[in-house]
């Protein structure tokens, strides 16, 4: 039976997965009324989608502070529960840039000290809910839900504080709620900020993670859907001809390209140095009579000028193809993905031999095309952040899902880049790709191109329970 489904977009993260993939058309084809409850600056009506704009999502004054305390208490509990210091590496350092921040940090630390237990964590969660119920945002959410009467509210991102009030309002009205765990590395970070009746996850692996870190959640509350972010890789209609792609982005039709996929400045503060190392290695290979180039795709929310000098130094080797995201405001969280960028990414992958980066899930995007990945696993010669270490990232919990270390190729230092790339070009990478694809199957439910169908099957099951 067709239902009215609210898709809550607390921020732009959900646009890529739910507005620009087959998710929307699959739901509409089944007869459902799909309405985006939109807290972003993106106008979904421009793509023919129904939306209700959230006019103001102002939090209670203390909510964000308590969220930070909640995350840190959760990490403390993980360290104690699993006797594993890896969770310490997920903490963000406190900023003490002015009196306001210092006061905020002092309060947060006091809350952590007073509530540093399972019962204390629940107390913090109850206080957050109590505070958010006092906001005009909560009252506005109640009025919207009373007027629209949806059969389900599905939140696209479990870690955003602006989702708390709408989901509380839905639960208070006995409207079923669900949330999607949007990224493969989220659960060990203690970033389950919202509570819902049901949880949608990428895989059996993520389901077991969810049960491990949040034991109050029961198995019947969890649905394995996969993630729609990989669906475009299996849509042949998105592919341009090689000639058209090369012409549009001024690529040399006689060159073979690899992709350097940039990270944000927090994940990889020395990324421009790695690009420099890679360009130097490619030029060393080309000096032997080869004709290789680099397609550089920066992180969509990185607008820094840190790569400029490298791009200027290696114009014959590196071609920068910027993501087609739209900046609709002044801050990073107002930078929105677009459907055009999904197509661009697909064509970059299709026309690249392999990808090079630090610890990115792009390994799976390239595995979908049966292409390998190189992970960078060394520190740059001139470190921007003194205590940053490349190896720390590969010790994160989500990398424990890698079935074998040689699921990817590794650069352990800059000097070996040229030789290892040459070996891959001369050899057969099918064994490495096969292991990466096995890892992909662990991380994301297969077949990946059926994710939208599994989402709507889960939605149908949930709404039938109502």
Buried (B, 14 or more C-beta within 10 A) or exposed (E): EEBBBBBBBBBBBBBBBBBBBBBBEBBBEBEBBBBBBBBBBBEBEEBEBBBBEBEEBEBBEBBBBBBBBBBBBBBBBBBEEBEEEBBEBBEEEBEEEEEEEEEBBEBBBEBBEEBBEBEBBEBBBEBBBEBBBEBEBBEBBBEBBEEBEBBBBBBBBBBBBBBBBBBBBBBBBEBBBBBBBBBBBBBBBBBBBBBBBBBBBBBEBBBBBBBEBBEEBEEEBBBBBBBBBBBBBBBEEBBBEEEEBBEEBEBEEEBEBBBBBBBBBEBBBBBBBBBBBBBBBBBBBBEEEBEBBBBBBBBBBBEEEBBEEBBEEBEEBBBBBEBBBBBEEEEEEBBBBBBEBBBBBBBBBBBBBBBBBBBBBBBBBBBBBEBBBBBBBBBBEEBBEEEBBBEEBBEBBBBEBBEEEEBBBBBEEBEBBBEBBBEBBEEEBEEBBEBBBBBBBBBBBBBBBBBBBBBBBBBBEBBEEE
